[in-house]
Amino acid sequence: MDFEVRAVLFDLDGTLIDSAPDLGAAADRMRTNRGMPSLPLELYRPMAGAGARGMLGIAFGMAPDHPDYGPMREEFFTTYESCMTERTHAFDGVPQLIEALVGRGMPWGVVTNKSMRFTGPLTKQMPLFRSAGAVVGGDSTPYPKPHPAPLYEAARLLGLPPEGCIYVGDDERDIKAGKAAGMFTVAAHYGYLGNDRAVAEWGADAHIHNPLELLALLNVRQLA
């Protein structure tokens, strides 16, 4: 089905910003505070999109069903809050991409599973997000991605039908959520991707290997 692109929505971590250094640093600080050796960022990076679950899994081999997971997760949250903008930065090409969207008068927004406890302060502190028309966190609606509810909410905030939006993300749940919402989906291969790197099997409508490649898609007003 052809449609006119009226807005672009993005996942946050691993799609617009590289937050892995701060997420990894928070988990690693928990290790070193316990007298454990530091781990390299390269171990944390692939699982940065999974937040506390991913970071605690790498740092301590801890799954959510572990009896100490709850307090450890809260400790991670508190530690991350203290450093979440120290090393986090936009991926190369993202500021230029956003500038191009704004220059075209194209509304854009963020839909992330990161809770608003972190998403709100982070996006307020980074100038990149001043032009965002919607910022939807993982607890902004009753269901996080891969449920389409957060994407529906972002479209509502932009005042547009969901089927007029593109959704860009670096995780399979992003593609599932976008397709469930009736959006054109784009897989960001430069993101974290988790442990499952079979991106071609996610069923995305398009694929990009750097942020600015999205502009080539937008240069075609009608997408199939």
C-alpha positions as CSV (number, residue, x, y, z in Angstrom):
1,M,0.0,0.0,0.0
2,D,1.4,3.4,-0.9
3,F,1.1,6.3,1.5
4,E,2.4,9.8,2.0
5,V,5.0,10.1,4.8
6,R,3.8,12.7,7.2
7,A,6.0,12.2,10.2
8,V,9.0,10.1,11.4
9,L,9.1,8.4,14.8
10,F,12.3,7.0,16.3
11,D,13.3,4.6,19.0
12,L,15.7,6.4,21.4
13,D,18.6,4.3,22.7
14,G,20.6,2.7,19.8
15,T,18.7,4.7,17.2
16,L,19.0,8.4,18.0
17,I,21.5,8.3,20.8
18,D,24.4,6.2,21.9
19,S,23.7,5.7,25.6
20,A,25.7,2.5,26.0
21,P,28.7,4.3,27.6
22,D,26.6,5.6,30.5
23,L,24.4,2.5,30.8
24,G,27.5,0.3,30.9
25,A,29.3,2.6,33.3
26,A,26.5,2.4,35.7
27,A,26.5,-1.4,35.7
28,D,30.3,-1.5,35.8
29,R,30.3,0.8,38.8
30,M,28.1,-1.7,40.6
31,R,30.7,-4.4,39.9
32,T,33.7,-2.4,41.0
33,N,31.8,-1.2,44.2
34,R,31.6,-4.9,45.0
35,G,35.3,-5.5,44.4
36,M,34.8,-7.2,41.0
37,P,36.9,-6.3,38.0
38,S,35.7,-3.8,35.4
39,L,34.4,-5.1,32.1
40,P,35.0,-3.4,28.8
41,L,32.2,-1.4,27.2
42,E,32.2,-3.7,24.2
43,L,30.5,-6.4,26.4
44,Y,27.8,-4.0,27.5
45,R,27.1,-2.3,24.2
46,P,25.1,-5.0,22.3
47,M,22.6,-5.3,25.2
48,A,22.2,-1.5,26.0
49,G,18.8,-1.5,24.3
50,A,17.5,-3.9,27.0
51,G,18.2,-1.4,29.8
52,A,18.6,-2.8,33.3
53,R,17.8,-6.3,32.2
54,G,20.6,-6.2,29.7
55,M,23.1,-4.4,31.9
56,L,22.6,-6.6,34.9
57,G,22.7,-9.7,32.7
58,I,26.2,-8.7,31.4
59,A,27.6,-7.4,34.7
60,F,26.3,-10.1,37.0
61,G,24.8,-12.9,34.8
62,M,21.5,-11.9,36.5
63,A,18.1,-12.6,35.0
64,P,14.8,-11.0,36.0
65,D,13.8,-14.2,37.9
66,H,16.8,-13.9,40.3
67,P,15.6,-13.3,43.8
68,D,17.8,-10.2,44.1
69,Y,16.9,-8.8,40.8
70,G,14.4,-6.2,42.1
71,P,16.8,-4.4,44.5
72,M,19.7,-4.7,42.1
73,R,17.6,-3.1,39.3
74,E,16.7,-0.2,41.6
75,E,20.4,0.2,42.5
76,F,21.2,0.2,38.8
77,F,18.5,2.9,38.1
78,T,19.8,5.1,40.9
79,T,23.4,4.7,39.7
80,Y,22.4,5.4,36.1
81,E,20.5,8.5,37.0
82,S,23.7,10.0,38.5
83,C,25.6,9.7,35.2
84,M,23.1,9.3,32.4
85,T,24.2,12.3,30.4
86,E,28.0,12.2,31.1
87,R,28.9,10.1,28.0
88,T,25.7,9.8,26.1
89,H,25.6,11.5,22.7
90,A,23.8,11.5,19.4
91,F,25.0,9.0,16.8
92,D,27.0,10.5,13.9
93,G,24.5,11.9,11.4
94,V,21.6,12.2,13.7
95,P,21.8,16.0,14.3
96,Q,22.0,16.5,10.6
97,L,19.1,14.2,10.0
98,I,16.9,16.0,12.6
99,E,17.9,19.3,11.1
100,A,16.9,18.1,7.7
101,L,13.5,16.9,9.0
102,V,12.8,20.2,10.7
103,G,13.9,22.1,7.5
104,R,11.3,20.1,5.5
105,G,8.6,20.9,8.1
106,M,8.4,17.1,8.9
107,P,7.1,16.4,12.4
108,W,9.1,13.9,14.4
109,G,9.1,12.2,17.7
110,V,10.5,9.6,20.1
111,V,8.9,6.3,21.2
112,T,11.1,4.3,23.6
113,N,10.6,1.6,26.2
114,K,12.9,3.6,28.5
115,S,10.7,4.9,31.4
116,M,9.9,8.6,31.6
117,R,11.9,8.7,34.9
118,F,14.9,8.7,32.6
119,T,13.5,9.7,29.2
120,G,12.1,13.0,30.4
121,P,15.2,14.4,32.0
122,L,17.5,13.0,29.3
123,T,15.6,14.5,26.4
124,K,15.2,17.8,28.2
125,Q,18.9,18.1,28.8
126,M,19.9,17.3,25.2
127,P,19.3,20.1,22.7
128,L,18.7,17.5,19.9
129,F,15.1,17.0,21.2
130,R,13.9,20.6,21.4
131,S,12.1,20.2,18.1
132,A,10.5,16.8,18.9
133,G,6.7,16.9,18.7
134,A,6.2,13.8,20.8
135,V,8.3,12.0,23.5
136,V,6.6,8.7,24.6
137,G,8.3,6.5,27.2
138,G,7.8,2.9,28.2
139,D,5.4,3.8,30.9
140,S,3.5,6.5,29.0
141,T,0.8,4.0,28.0
142,P,-0.4,0.8,29.7
143,Y,1.7,-1.4,27.3
144,P,5.3,-0.9,26.1
145,K,6.6,-2.1,22.7
146,P,6.1,-4.5,21.0
147,H,2.5,-3.4,21.7
148,P,1.5,-0.6,19.3
149,A,-0.1,1.5,22.1
150,P,3.0,3.8,22.5
151,L,3.1,4.4,18.7
152,Y,-0.6,5.2,18.6
153,E,0.0,7.7,21.4
154,A,2.9,9.4,19.6
155,A,0.8,9.7,16.4
156,R,-2.0,11.2,18.6
157,L,0.4,13.8,20.0
158,L,1.5,14.7,16.5
159,G,-2.1,15.0,15.4
160,L,-1.6,12.5,12.6
161,P,-2.9,9.0,11.7
162,P,-0.5,6.2,12.5
163,E,-0.5,5.0,9.0
164,G,1.1,8.2,7.9
165,C,4.2,7.7,10.1
166,I,7.5,5.9,9.7
167,Y,9.0,4.2,12.7
168,V,12.8,3.6,12.9
169,G,14.3,1.3,15.5
170,D,17.2,-1.0,16.2
171,D,15.3,-3.9,17.9
172,E,12.9,-6.5,16.7
173,R,10.2,-5.3,19.1
174,D,10.4,-1.9,17.4
175,I,9.6,-3.4,14.0
176,K,6.8,-5.6,15.5
177,A,5.3,-2.5,17.2
178,G,5.5,-0.4,14.1
179,K,3.9,-3.0,11.9
180,A,1.2,-3.6,14.5
181,A,0.4,0.1,14.4
182,G,0.3,0.1,10.6
183,M,3.4,2.2,10.1
184,F,6.2,1.8,7.6
185,T,9.1,0.3,9.5
186,V,12.8,0.9,9.2
187,A,15.5,-1.2,10.9
188,A,18.6,0.7,12.0
189,H,21.6,-1.6,11.5
190,Y,24.0,0.8,13.3
191,G,22.2,0.3,16.6
192,Y,22.6,-2.2,19.4
193,L,20.6,-5.0,17.9
194,G,20.8,-7.2,21.0
195,N,22.1,-10.7,20.8
196,D,19.9,-11.4,17.8
197,R,21.6,-9.9,14.8
198,A,19.4,-11.6,12.2
199,V,17.9,-8.2,11.3
200,A,16.9,-9.3,7.9
201,E,14.4,-11.7,9.5
202,W,12.6,-9.0,11.5
203,G,10.3,-8.1,8.6
204,A,11.2,-4.4,8.4
205,D,10.0,-2.5,5.3
206,A,13.4,-0.9,4.8
207,H,16.9,-1.0,6.3
208,I,19.5,1.7,6.9
209,H,23.1,1.5,8.0
210,N,23.6,5.1,9.1
211,P,21.1,7.7,10.1
212,L,21.4,9.9,7.0
213,E,20.3,7.0,4.8
214,L,16.8,7.7,6.0
215,L,16.8,10.9,4.0
216,A,17.0,8.8,0.8
217,L,13.8,7.1,1.8
218,L,12.1,10.4,2.5
219,N,13.1,11.8,-0.8
220,V,10.5,9.4,-2.3
221,R,7.2,10.9,-1.0
222,Q,5.3,7.6,-1.6
223,L,6.6,4.4,0.0
224,A,5.3,1.0,-0.9
